[in-house]
Amino acid sequence: MQPPTVFIVDDDPAFCESLDLLIRSFGMATATFASGDEYLQQFDPSQPGCVILDVRMPGRSGLDLQEELSKFDIHPPVIIMTAFAEVPAALRAMRQGAVEFLQKTFSESELLDAITRALAVDADNRRQHGRRQELNAMMGRLSAPEQAVLDLMLQGAPNKAIAASLGVSVRTVEDRRARIMRKLKVDTVAELVRLAVEAGRISVN
C-alpha cells in the first residue's frame, strides 16, 4: 500500500506553504492545492491519507468539497479549518463526517493529534473496504440458485417458505444452504449474517 499523504486545500498561498512545511516537519508526505476543484482534478480514491480543508474558499467551499468527497465509496477523512468561530459550519462538517474542526489559531499538537486521528480513521476504513470487497467476491461466486436462497435466508425466511417462494423442494433448499455455508466458509447462520453485515449486504440499523 502507498504511504499516506496529507492533502492541504487552501486558497491562501502563504498559509498553505507554512502549513505544508509544518506537516512535513512531522515526517509526513504532503500535497497542496489552491482550490477544491484543483484537488478534485487529481483525486485518487486509492491514495491513502487525509484532507485539510479551509471552510471559506472562492468557488467550491471546503464544506462543499467535503460533501463531494463523501459521494465516493472510499474517500479520505477530512479536517476542516476556519479563521472564524462558525458554529453552523462546524455542525455541518461534523454531520458530514469531519474528523476535526480547527480554528486557524490551532497549536502544533492540536494539528498533529487531528492528523494522526484522521490517518487512523483512513487506515481502518480501507481495511473495512478491502474486507467488504473480499466478502462480496466470495458471495459473487455463488450460483444464481444459491444467491436466491441466500437472499431469502438473510430476510429470515425458513426453509419451507424459501422452497415455496422459489418453487423447489425443501430438500433442494437444504442442499443449496449447505453449499452456501461451505462456499462462504461459515458453520452457523449467525456467522453467515455477520458476514453479510460486513459485506454490506444487510444493515443492522
C-alpha positions in Angstrom: 0.0 0.0 0.0 1.2 3.6 -0.7 2.2 5.7 2.2 -0.4 8.2 3.4 -0.4 11.8 2.2 -1.8 14.8 3.9 -3.6 16.9 1.3 -3.9 20.6 2.1 -6.5 22.7 0.3 -6.4 26.4 1.0 -6.5 29.5 -1.3 -4.1 31.4 0.9 -0.6 30.7 -0.6 1.4 31.9 2.5 -0.7 29.9 4.9 -0.7 26.9 2.7 3.1 27.0 2.4 3.6 27.4 6.2 1.2 24.5 6.9 2.9 22.3 4.3 6.3 22.9 6.0 4.9 22.3 9.5 3.3 19.0 8.5 6.5 17.9 6.6 8.4 18.6 9.9 6.2 15.8 11.4 7.7 13.4 8.9 4.6 13.2 6.8 4.2 13.5 3.0 2.1 16.4 1.8 0.5 17.9 -1.4 -1.0 21.3 -1.6 -3.9 22.7 -3.7 -5.2 26.3 -4.1 -8.9 25.2 -4.6 -11.3 22.4 -4.2 -11.6 22.0 -8.0 -7.8 21.7 -8.3 -7.8 18.9 -5.7 -10.7 17.1 -7.3 -9.0 17.0 -10.7 -6.2 14.8 -9.2 -8.3 13.0 -6.6 -7.4 9.3 -6.5 -9.6 7.2 -4.1 -6.9 4.6 -3.9 -4.4 7.0 -2.3 -4.4 6.8 1.5 -4.3 9.9 3.6 -6.5 12.7 4.8 -7.5 16.2 3.6 -7.2 19.5 5.4 -9.7 22.0 4.0 -10.3 25.7 4.5 -14.0 26.4 5.0 -14.0 29.6 3.0 -12.5 29.5 -0.5 -13.5 31.1 -3.8 -15.7 28.8 -5.8 -16.2 25.4 -4.1 -16.1 25.9 -0.3 -14.4 23.4 2.0 -17.8 22.1 3.2 -18.9 21.6 -0.4 -15.7 19.7 -1.3 -16.2 17.6 1.8 -19.8 16.8 0.6 -18.5 15.9 -2.9 -15.8 13.6 -1.5 -18.4 11.7 0.7 -20.1 10.5 -2.6 -17.2 8.2 -3.3 -17.3 4.7 -1.9 -13.9 5.3 -0.2 -12.6 8.7 0.5 -10.1 10.4 2.8 -11.1 11.7 6.2 -11.5 15.5 6.4 -10.1 18.1 8.8 -11.8 21.4 8.4 -10.1 24.7 9.2 -11.5 28.2 9.7 -10.3 31.6 10.7 -13.7 32.2 12.4 -15.8 30.5 15.1 -18.6 29.3 12.8 -20.9 27.1 14.7 -23.2 26.2 11.8 -20.2 25.3 9.6 -18.8 23.2 12.4 -22.1 21.3 12.8 -22.4 20.7 9.1 -18.8 19.5 8.9 -19.3 17.0 11.8 -22.6 15.8 10.3 -20.8 15.1 7.1 -18.1 13.1 9.0 -15.3 15.5 9.5 -12.7 14.2 11.9 -11.9 17.6 13.4 -12.9 21.3 13.0 -9.9 23.5 13.8 -9.7 27.3 14.2 -6.6 28.6 12.5 -5.1 29.5 15.9 -4.6 25.8 16.4 -1.4 24.6 18.1 1.1 22.2 16.6 0.0 19.5 19.0 -3.7 20.0 18.1 -2.9 19.7 14.4 -0.7 16.7 14.9 -3.4 15.0 17.0 -6.1 15.7 14.4 -3.9 14.4 11.5 -2.9 11.3 13.5 -6.6 10.6 14.2 -7.6 11.2 10.6 -4.9 8.8 9.3 -6.0 6.1 11.7 -9.6 6.5 10.6 -8.5 6.3 6.9 -6.5 3.1 7.6 -9.4 1.5 9.4 -11.8 2.5 6.6 -9.5 1.0 4.0 -9.2 -2.3 5.9 -13.0 -2.5 6.1 -13.4 -1.6 2.4 -10.9 -4.4 1.5 -12.7 -6.9 3.6 -16.0 -5.9 2.1 -14.6 -6.4 -1.4 -13.2 -9.8 -0.4 -16.6 -10.9 1.0 -18.6 -9.7 -2.0 -16.2 -11.5 -4.3 -16.9 -14.7 -2.3 -20.6 -14.2 -2.5 -20.3 -13.4 -6.2 -19.0 -17.0 -6.8 -22.4 -18.4 -5.6 -24.6 -19.7 -8.4 -27.8 -17.9 -9.2 -30.0 -20.5 -7.4 -27.7 -20.3 -4.4 -27.9 -16.5 -4.5 -31.7 -16.7 -4.5 -31.7 -18.9 -1.4 -29.1 -16.7 0.3 -31.2 -13.6 -0.2 -34.3 -15.2 1.4 -32.2 -16.6 4.2 -30.9 -13.1 5.0 -34.5 -11.9 5.1 -35.1 -14.5 7.9 -37.2 -16.9 5.8 -37.4 -20.5 7.0 -36.7 -23.4 4.6 -40.3 -24.1 3.9 -41.0 -20.5 3.0 -37.9 -20.4 0.8 -39.0 -23.6 -1.0 -42.5 -22.2 -1.6 -41.1 -18.9 -2.9 -38.7 -20.5 -5.3 -40.9 -23.4 -6.4 -38.5 -26.1 -5.3 -38.5 -28.8 -2.6 -37.3 -28.3 0.9 -34.6 -30.8 0.3 -33.3 -28.7 -2.6 -33.2 -25.6 -0.3 -31.3 -27.6 2.3 -28.8 -28.7 -0.3 -28.3 -25.1 -1.5 -28.0 -23.9 2.0 -25.3 -26.4 2.7 -23.3 -25.3 -0.4 -23.7 -21.7 0.6 -22.3 -22.3 4.0 -19.4 -24.3 2.6 -18.5 -21.8 -0.1 -18.7 -18.9 2.4 -16.7 -20.9 5.0 -19.2 -20.4 7.8 -20.7 -23.0 10.1 -23.8 -21.2 11.5 -26.5 -18.9 10.4 -25.2 -16.3 12.9 -21.8 -16.4 11.2 -23.5 -16.0 7.8 -25.4 -13.0 9.0 -22.3 -11.4 10.5 -20.5 -12.0 7.1 -23.4 -10.4 5.2 -23.3 -7.3 7.5 -19.6 -7.0 6.9 -20.1 -7.3 3.2 -22.8 -4.6 3.3 -25.5 -6.9 2.1 -27.7 -6.2 5.1 -27.8 -3.4 7.6 -28.1 -3.7 11.3 -29.6 -0.2 11.6 
